[in-house]
Amino acid sequence: MKAVRVGRDILIIAAIAAGVAFVPGGSNAAQVVLAILTLAFLAAIVWFLFTLRRENHLTLAALSDSRRALLYGALGLIALLISGTDTFFASSGGTLLWIVLLGASVAAIWRVWLEAKSY
């Protein structure tokens, strides 16, 4: 029974790939679908961050101004990194810089979170 299910899934993927490869305008339709999925993913991230902020409003208000600025700056840097991914990934140096900046942002968020949770 499982082999039939796997075979069916493979046929579905093959049919979608054939539609993209052989139907006129198939690549354009695939780009539209990819854009929709990307926007849905980014909207889910924004919703998650909004909910997280709403649930931890008191904790964020209790942070010092410098820690809050560090947290929001790191989140803003991550947003800029996401929007400029294509530009950064155009060169190997840009890719390395993107990774370093992402790591620095995550480290800043981690540090603020640890200090907020310590007494």
Contacts in CASP RR format, 6 or more apart in sequence:
PFRMAT RR
TARGET T0000
AUTHOR 0000-0000-0000
METHOD contacts of the structure
MODEL  1
MKAVRVGRDILIIAAIAAGVAFVPGGSNAAQVVLAILTLAFLAAIVWFLF
TLRRENHLTLAALSDSRRALLYGALGLIALLISGTDTFFASSGGTLLWIV
LLGASVAAIWRVWLEAKSY
19 26 0 8 1.000
20 26 0 8 1.000
20 27 0 8 1.000
20 29 0 8 1.000
20 30 0 8 1.000
23 29 0 8 1.000
42 82 0 8 1.000
49 75 0 8 1.000
53 60 0 8 1.000
59 116 0 8 1.000
60 68 0 8 1.000
60 71 0 8 1.000
62 116 0 8 1.000
63 71 0 8 1.000
63 112 0 8 1.000
63 116 0 8 1.000
67 112 0 8 1.000
67 115 0 8 1.000
67 116 0 8 1.000
70 108 0 8 1.000
70 111 0 8 1.000
70 112 0 8 1.000
71 108 0 8 1.000
71 109 0 8 1.000
71 112 0 8 1.000
73 105 0 8 1.000
73 108 0 8 1.000
74 104 0 8 1.000
74 105 0 8 1.000
74 106 0 8 1.000
74 108 0 8 1.000
74 109 0 8 1.000
74 112 0 8 1.000
75 105 0 8 1.000
75 109 0 8 1.000
76 105 0 8 1.000
77 101 0 8 1.000
77 104 0 8 1.000
77 105 0 8 1.000
78 102 0 8 1.000
78 105 0 8 1.000
78 106 0 8 1.000
81 88 0 8 1.000
81 98 0 8 1.000
81 101 0 8 1.000
81 102 0 8 1.000
81 105 0 8 1.000
85 98 0 8 1.000
88 94 0 8 1.000
88 95 0 8 1.000
88 97 0 8 1.000
88 98 0 8 1.000
89 95 0 8 1.000
89 98 0 8 1.000
END
